[in-house]
Structure formats: C-alpha cells, structure tokens
Amino acid sequence: MAKQNLNRIKAVLAEKNTSSKDLASHLGKTESTVSRWCTNEVQPSIETLFEISKFLKVDIRELLVSTEF
C-alpha cells in the first residue's frame, strides 16, 4: 500500500520558518519522531496535532490535507 500524505506539518513548518528540531524540542519528542510525521510515515495523535497547531499558531485544519476534490 502506497504511503498517503495526510498531514502538512512539513509545509507549515517551512511557511512559518520553523525547524522540525524546534517543534521536537517544544513537544518533548525526538527529532526522528517529528521527521516521521513530516514525511507522513506515521501520524501524530489528535492531541499532538492540536499542540502542534498551537505552537505554529495556525488552525489545526491547516495541518491536514484537504479531503475536498
């Protein structure tokens, strides 16, 4: 099964000129965990996604790929 892009964490980090290292430090997660989220290898929990949205000061919906076609 092909990997689906479900989140936009990497894109939003770039838009906000913030590093994944800064995000990892803020959340108390490893850099490799954040990297796996950024590559859509794994997905963060809803609670973690909420914390990411607060850190990046964006609506949580901006972190997800739209399902509208």
C-alpha positions in Angstrom: 0.0 0.0 0.0 1.4 3.4 -1.0 2.0 6.0 1.6 -0.6 8.7 1.7 0.1 12.3 2.5 -2.3 13.0 5.3 -0.7 15.9 7.0 1.0 19.2 6.0 3.3 19.6 9.0 6.5 19.9 6.9 4.9 22.5 4.7 3.6 24.6 7.6 6.9 24.4 9.3 8.5 25.9 6.2 5.8 28.5 5.9 6.4 29.6 9.5 10.3 29.4 9.1 10.4 27.0 12.0 12.5 23.9 12.2 11.4 20.4 13.0 14.1 20.5 15.7 12.3 23.5 17.4 9.0 21.6 17.2 10.5 18.4 18.7 12.0 20.4 21.5 8.8 22.2 22.2 6.8 19.0 22.3 9.4 16.9 24.2 9.6 14.5 21.3 12.6 13.2 19.4 13.7 14.7 16.1 13.2 11.4 14.5 9.6 11.3 15.6 8.9 14.7 14.1 10.7 13.7 11.0 8.4 10.7 10.6 5.4 13.0 10.9 6.9 15.3 8.3 7.4 12.5 5.8 3.9 11.1 6.6 5.5 7.8 7.6 3.4 7.9 10.8 0.7 10.4 12.0 0.6 12.3 15.3 -2.4 11.8 17.6 -5.2 14.4 17.5 -3.9 15.7 20.8 -0.4 16.2 19.5 -1.7 17.7 16.3 -3.6 20.3 18.5 -0.3 21.0 20.3 1.5 21.5 17.0 -1.2 23.9 15.8 -0.8 26.0 19.0 3.0 26.0 18.6 2.8 27.1 15.0 -0.2 29.5 15.7 -2.3 28.0 12.9 -5.8 26.5 12.7 -5.4 22.7 13.2 -7.1 22.2 9.8 -4.1 23.8 8.1 -2.1 20.8 9.2 -4.2 18.3 7.4 -4.5 17.6 3.7 -8.0 18.6 2.5 -10.4 15.8 1.5 -12.2 18.1 -0.9 -11.7 17.2 -4.6 
